[in-house]
Amino acid sequence: MGKEGKPSERNLRLKMLLEIKRDVTLLIFTANYNDDPTKIKLKKGTKVTLLDDNPSICATTERLATGPSVKIEETKGVEVEERFIGKEVTVPAQCLRIHPQEL
């Protein structure tokens, strides 16, 4: 398939539109020990784009979890702080589902 110029299955999976299926608050830590972690609140229905399907560790207000790297997209009807739109984050896999547009 690769010789015909068609994208591989892996390429189709990356950039896939996903959405947050339940509210989650991510904690982003900096290298400075004295800094408090940044909290990113992602509400149910927030659109995200899959950037890397290799699982990474992330922290939420509830626990440590593993999940893929995603980019936060601007979402109508779901409030996301402007400074986080376009930001790359790792989200727990159990908080994600495929967006209905992809089905």
N, C-alpha and C positions, 0 to 999 in steps of 0.2 A: 504494500500500500504506500509506503514512503516514497517509492520511485515515481509514483503517479502525481506527486505533489499534494496529496491529501494529508491533512493533519493526523497524527497518530491519536489513539484513544487517550493517551496521557495528556496531549496538548488540548484535547477537547475538555478534559476534566479541569485543567487549570483555567482560570478566568470564569469558572462556572459561578452563576449567581446563586447565593445561598441566603438564608434569613435566620435571624435569631428566633428560636421557638419558645423561649421563656426568658424573662428578665434576668440579667446577670450583671454584676459589677466586677470589672477586672481591676486588679491592683498592678500598677506598673512601678517597679522599683528602679531607682537611679544608683549610680556608683557612689554617690555621696551618702555616707552612713547617717548623717544628721537630717537628711531630707525625708519628709513623709512620702509614702507612695502616692502616685497620682491615681485617682479613681475614675474609671471610665464606665459610666452606666449605659448599658445597651438594653433597650426595651424590646419586648416581643414584637416581631415584624420588621426590625431594622434590617436593611439589605446590606449584605457583605459579598465581596468577590473573593473566591478562593485563589490564593497566590502560591501556596506550597502545601501539598498534601502529606508531607512528612510530619509526624506528630512532634510537637514541642511541649515543654512544660509551661504552664501559666498559673497565675494565682488569682483567685477570686476572694470575695469576702467570706465565702463559705469553706474553701479548701484549695489545695493544689490539684491541678487536673492536667490532662494532655489534650491537645487538639491541633488543628491546622492553623497556618498563618493566613489571615484574611485582611482585606482592605475595607474599611467602613465606607459605605456609599451614602450619598444624600438620599433620604427617604421621606416622601411626602406622607403626612399623617402620623409619623413617629418622630418624636423630638430627640435629636442628637446634638450635643454641644458642637457648635461650628468648628472649634479648634480640633476636634477629633475626626471630622469628615476627611477622608482620604488617607487617614493614618493606618499603618500596618500594625496589627495586633494578633496575638494568639488567643483563640477562643476555645473553651472546652467543647470537645466533639459532641457531647450529649446536649449542648445548647443550640446546635445547628440542625437545619434541615434544608433540603433543596427547595429553592424558591419555585412557586407554581409556574412562573414563566419558563422554567427549564424543563418542565414535564410535558 
